[in-house]
């Protein structure tokens, strides 16, 4: 019986000292798991909450004195000694203070609902920030990804058309020198008329500044029966020919 009584008295001592010293609160937040859902929203407010825990020496001393008397009762002077010792221990255990900071982040989701998320020590979000809730928790909303640059084929398809009709295109000379200009020859090359005009102007400028003797051009013969023309196809100048296969050498 003595062992049971002492064990019960020690339990009462621990409970009384804990009640006299402080009270603690624990908040637990759980997130749903699974799936690929995302709830976008905006941080509506961020509130700082400071929790201070102050000791109570008077209450601790009283609880300690009571428990000290219980532990040493029915023992004459030992009861007074136990009460005094218990009061000293209870008062010491109830001294001191503690402080903690938490941040309550209120989010208004795009569907009209609100949610509050609590973070210890600091807030990872600010009012007005766009966020999204996923199975992994609350996180900043990722900026939209920039569209990839257009491929070369897309760039060419989006370019301004070279022509709108066949008359806008011409066959380019096969050779061009300061002495002569050879007619188009296989393989034929078509281009807008403005390109040919630029080639002629550039050739005249170069030839007017050159002091080298003129060298006759060697023109490529056009096979007999070869017919070619410039045409506009889907906004591009193309060469259309027939009977222009070059004989094998």
Secondary structure by P-SEA (a helix, b strand, c coil): caaaaaaaaaaaaaaaaaaacbbbbbbbbbbbbccbbbbbbbbcbbbbbbbbbbbbaaaaaaaaaaaaaaacccccaaaaaaaaaaaaaaaaaaccbbbbbbbbbbbbccccbbbbbbbccccccccccccccccccccccccccccccccaaaaaaacccccccccccccccccccccccccccccbbbbcaaaaaaaaaaaaaaaaaccccbbbbbcccccccbbbbbbbcccbbbbbbcccccccc
